[in-house]
Amino acid sequence: MSVTIKIPTPLRTLTAGADEVALEAGTIREAIDTLEAKYPGIKDRICDDKGVRRFVNVFANEEDIRFLNNLDTELSDKDVVSIVPAIAGGSGPTSSK
């Protein structure tokens, strides 16, 4: 099945600047493995030995795969997979006296 992977800005250096990559995959795991075959090093930025890294979110058609079947989430033709790094920072609320 042909799926589209949306690549976040920090990982585009590994995809020659591409913000989307089309590939054949039946599961999220296959999609990430195929990405790794095309763009070596990208899998280590998305996954660790336990699965998807703690500060990376992966969505299949806007559904967080952690609430589906994680890396074994099945994909269908024309599905869209988004890789979204968590964003941290900011100063938080302030109070004035």
C-alpha positions, 0 to 999 in steps of 0.5 A: 500500500502506498502511504505518505510519511510527513517528515518534521523539519528537524529530520529533513536533513536526512531526507534531502529536504523532503517534507513528505515521502511516499512509500509502500508499507502495511504497518508503521513498523514497515514504514519506519524500516523502509524510511531507514532503508532509503534514508539511513539514520532516520530510524534512530531519531524516531525509535529506540530499543523500546519502540517510538522514542518518548519525545516523538509522536507518530500519528496514522491519519491523525490518530496517535499510534500509542492508542492503536497498535503502536508500531504494529498499527496497520496502514491502508492505501493512501494513509498519512503518517505524521512524525511529530517531535514533542516540543518543550520549553517556554517560561511558563506562567508568570505572576506580577505583584 
